[in-house]
Amino acid sequence: MSIPFHVQQPDFETLQEIHRKLNNFQLLFSEIGRRKLGSIEQMAKSQQGNQDLEDW
């Protein structure tokens, strides 16, 4: 599989750095996306709270 980085010397440290780069990600949300994510987080928290009460 091809990776989007040029590797001059594929030693272990370089491969670890590439692994970190490939496994990192960043999400950018619009204002609408932030509102939707907020409502999803609130719903998940309320469901988790209900599970805590039921799981005694």
C-alpha positions in Angstrom: 0.0 0.0 0.0 1.3 3.4 -0.9 1.6 6.1 1.8 1.4 9.9 1.2 4.9 10.5 2.6 8.4 10.1 1.1 10.6 8.0 3.3 14.3 8.5 2.7 15.5 6.0 5.3 12.9 3.5 6.5 14.4 3.0 10.0 12.2 2.1 12.9 11.9 5.7 14.3 10.9 7.0 10.9 8.3 4.3 10.5 6.9 5.1 14.0 6.7 8.8 13.1 4.8 8.0 9.9 2.5 5.7 11.8 1.7 8.6 14.2 1.0 10.9 11.2 -1.2 8.4 9.5 -3.3 7.7 12.6 -3.8 11.3 13.6 -6.8 13.2 12.3 -8.5 16.6 12.8 -12.1 17.3 12.4 -13.3 20.8 11.4 -17.0 21.5 12.1 -19.2 24.2 10.7 -21.5 26.1 13.0 -24.3 23.8 12.0 -22.1 20.7 12.6 -21.2 22.0 16.1 -24.9 22.4 17.0 -25.7 18.9 15.7 -22.7 17.3 17.5 -23.8 19.1 20.7 -27.2 17.6 20.5 -25.8 14.1 19.9 -23.4 14.5 22.9 -26.3 15.6 25.1 -28.4 12.6 23.9 -25.6 10.2 24.6 -25.0 11.7 28.1 -28.7 11.4 29.0 -28.8 7.8 27.8 -25.6 7.0 29.8 -27.3 8.5 32.9 -30.3 6.3 32.4 -28.1 3.2 32.0 -26.3 4.0 35.3 -29.7 4.2 37.1 -30.9 0.9 35.5 -27.6 -1.0 36.1 -27.7 -1.2 39.9 
